[in-house]
Amino acid sequence: MALKLVIFDLDGTLLEQGLDFEAIRREIGLPPVVPILETMEALPPAARERAFAILDRREAEAAAVSRLMPGARELLGWLRGRGVRTALLTRNSRVSVETARTRHGLAIDAIVTRETHTPKPSPEGVQHLMARFGAGADETIVVGDYRYDIEAGRSAGTRTIALIAEAKAWAKDATWIASSLDEVREILQRLIERPVA
């Protein structure tokens, strides 16, 4: 397998943003645990507009004080040095992603946010990125810290890496499990450097 494209989630994968999703649900007036974007989309127009304004503000505040996950900059640079394209696929807004990208000087080849494609777990964003870079499913890996990342990658036919510090039931569906970005790099390095038979 020639590795052409690695698609990363943002929060909890490349960035520590500390978004409190339960607090966001409470402020919007949503029940606990429900998927935020999907539940907001079903609201009446005025309530939906108010809900997205709250979410946008919360995301912008988190992006403004975000920190890079250990090893994030090094991993992105290492992939770039090997000619592997990198992309962000996030359920966040474009504005908050650009704030975080600028704050940390992240060199990313493409960004897909909730405004441009159906959010994860839909595979639409993964498929768009593969088409953009001419990468097949067997040449693409999706890395993320939540089940939506793994579901989106699997639905698009790619291999996936679950980046988790402790066991999660959904992680069994990932191709690999890593506890740090250094471990993600080790997995990718084995794929890139695998000798051709």
Secondary structure, 3 states (H helix, E strand, C coil): CCCCEEEECCECCCEECCCCHHHHHHHHCCCCCCCHHHHHHCCCHHHHHHHHHHHHHHHHHHHHCCEECCCHHHHHHHHHHCCCEEEEECCCCHHHHHHHHHHHCCCCCEEECCCCCCCCCCCHHHHHHHHHHCCCHHHEEEEECCHHHHHHHHHCCCEEEEECCCCCHHHHHCCEEECCHHHHHHHHHHHHCCCCC
